[in-house]
Every structure is written in C-alpha cells, then in structure tokens.
Amino acid sequence: MKKVVIVGAGKIGSMIAELLAGSGDYSVTVADRSKMQLDRLETSRPVNKVAVDIVDGTALRRLLDGQFAVLSAAPYHATRMIAEAAKAAGANYLDLTEDVASTRIVKQLAAGARTAFIPQCGLAPGFITIVASDLASRFDELHDVRMRVGALPEFPSNALNYNLTWSTDGVINEYCEPCEAIVNGQLRETQPLEECEEFSLDGVLYEAFNTSGGLGTLCETLAGKVRNLNYRTIRYPGHAAIMKALLNDLRLRDRRELLKDILENAVPITLQDVVIVFVTVSGMRGGQLLQETYANKIYAAPVGGRVRSAIQITTAGGICAVLDMLASGDLPQSGLIRQEEIALPKFLANRFGRCYSMAPPKSNANAA
C-alpha cells in the first residue's frame, strides 16, 4: 500500500481522497490549514487528517517524508511551496494547477529530480491535453488544434448562466491572466475573455472564449509542428460579456479578493453540472485534408455513497489515474512528465480514468 498526501480538503481534494482511499491500495493523508475544512471531510473509508500550514515549509516537508507522492489540490499560489517540499522530501509530485507561472516553477524544480514531477493533471490542462495529443498523433501534417472545455450547470438559472462548481480562485485566475496560443505558426500571447465564438453541440448553444492555462505545455511541445493551436473555455451565451463588465469596466480584476467574495456569496454552488470536452484537430493524412473531433459530456453521479459533481469526478479522476499509472510503472519515474506524454488508451483503461468513459465519447474523422 503506497502512502500519499493530498494537500487541500476542498471539493476536489475530498473527491481525490474518496477515490484513492476507496481503492484500498493507498494510505491517504489529507492536509489542510483549516481544521474546520478537515472536519467537514467525509469519505467512505477512513483517511488521516492533518492540520498544517503549508507556508511552514519545514512542517510540510516533515509530513511528506516517507510518502510515495503528494497531490496538490490547493490554490495555485501554493504550488511552489508544495513542489519545493516534495523535492526536498523525495516524494513524487502531482498537481492540478492551470496557472502558467506556477507550472514554469514546477518545470524548473523537476530538473535533476530523483522523483517524478507531473503538473496539470486535472481536466484542462490534463485530460484535454491527452486527448488533443492523441488526435494530433494521427496526422502526417498538423494544421489546426482547437481545444474547448467547460464545467457548466445542467440547469442555468441566473444572469451569468453559471454556478460555482470548482475553485473560485482558479476561475478568477483563468479569466484574468494572459493566454497562450499558436497563430499562423507563431507563439502568441492572447487576452482572456476575448475571441468569443459560438457553437452548437447536441442542439444546445454555447459560447467559448480565451482563458489562461488550458493548453498546459502543449504550445511548447507542438511549436513548429502546428499552424494554429488554441484553448477556450465553454460557457452558455452571455457569460463572457458580464464577466468582462465586472473585470474590466468595474476593474474587479485589480480587486480579486472582492470579486471572490461577491461570487461566493451571490452565485450558488451546484452538484448538478455537466463537463463538456470538445477537441477538433485538422491536417493532412495520406494526401487528404482531414478533421477528427472528440466530443464528450460527463454528468454528476454517485460516488462513495453521495452525489459528486461532474467537475469533481473528472478532475479527481484525472489526477488519480496519473498517480495510478505512475505507481504501476506505466510512466517515467523521475523528472518532468508532460500530460501529452500520457497515452490516451492506457489512461481510459485505468480504473480512475474510466470516469471519462461513463458517457460514450463521440468522435469522427472526415474530409475537411
């Protein structure tokens, strides 16, 4: 039985604990600075709970001594401290961050590490990167890679057409920070909430717009190999316009704590959500211009005796699948491991990765 520490006892951390403890193959410790948060944590099998302030690097390193891995489900601004403690303690490191600056730090720490450093193991970046890489590998020449992901309320009922399903800090960060893209073969920095587009899937109209971090390390990996590469977040129509008014016109991008307080006290949490994964790749194969598309919807479902949101299931399922693959020797055992290095068939065959197969994915390949 491998010993692991999960840092963060929130919505995603609790789901990770449920999956790993429920498997019977991992001894799980959940760490959080909030004793109240730890007290609220309930899993179908017992886990260890430790109140620790991750700002205290010495205490965190002691906690990680002798552990197989640490999984960070903490806010993105804690990434560096947890990764540094993991390297010092000799523990494998996995996180869910979408923050570009934090990932750069993890990549630096991975250099020369005796253990594996695997950032961005969630949904986006994470699973969507694995899907895009798999589709791209089927082409002789890549033209366009378009990645779209959204975690949406199944029953929108407010002006934002949105409910909180994930980290509020994470949502604000991806709406405020610069985005990466490849445009006509050149790496570009683009602005969040811009380049809004509309599309229909299963008869439902959505919008998608630039947000930060969703590409992970794919820009670097596909540099010089693709004409256009971009990532956009999916929402219901009208959401982007309201968020631009809040962030730009009311200047709440400069007062993020205030915006967080407003959202968490005005926008309800919901467990009735749907995760949409929509990836389209086009290019040349066998002398023909072809397009392949992966589209899937994952819904909330019971896990461990209680209903879990789709974003909990998919995000936790992603990082748990990667941990499982690392533990079984299906991934390199040291240094930086990028999401695009993970084989999609093996990921989907994993007991935790199967959550993405709960609804049969739609895929097609046709001449563009």
C-alpha angles and dihedrals in degrees: 000000000000120000118228136175122214113201110208128041097207130112096300097035091054091051092050089051091050093051097044097041091043091056091064091222100092134061102217130207118182116203126193134152090229114080088190091058091049091049090055092052111107126179132174089240125040121267132184115254123204127181107215134153106231089206084073098080094185094055092046093050091051089052091052096048109117094009122131092217147349119220115201115215090157126115114288093252089066093057098097095050093049094045092049091050090049092053092047092049095044094241126143111253129218129168144174100220122143092185111119097206092050092051091053089057091050090051090053092049091049091063107106093356118153090215135049123276111198114174128184099029098157133084104294111036094022122042094024089054091052091050094047092048091050093051092045092053090064094066131084090208126017122220110164134007115187119183122190127177134167139174104204139171110259089220110034112197110164137068092264090054084220144104128194109262101150142027111322089208090053094050093050092047094052090048093052110036126082117267131224126228141155111235120184090342095309127110108241138182111228132187125255120249090022133112091042114191135178129222139164127233122180089348095304121118118227138174126217129195141172118287130170128262104010095116093059109188094334094106089060094043096049097038108134091011103076135048098211130012125171144155127211134178118237121229136154114273116282098029097102094052093054093046091050089053091051096044101037110022095038091034094228089146083078092049103047096158090056091048090049091051091049094049096045092049097042108031113064124225115242134195090194098087141132128218115213122200115188121170126170124186126181133183146107125313124168091348094306130109104237139175128206124191133193115197126172140160123205121192136200114278142173114275124171093358098308137076114264125195121249091245090053092049097046098041095045091040090055098053093040091052091051091048090050092050090050092049092049093050096250090124133048112277100222143032130021117337116193122209091238089062090065115096113236096215092053091045093052091045091055116102091240096038090057089082086084090059094055087102115036108253118237115228135164141177119204143148111278 
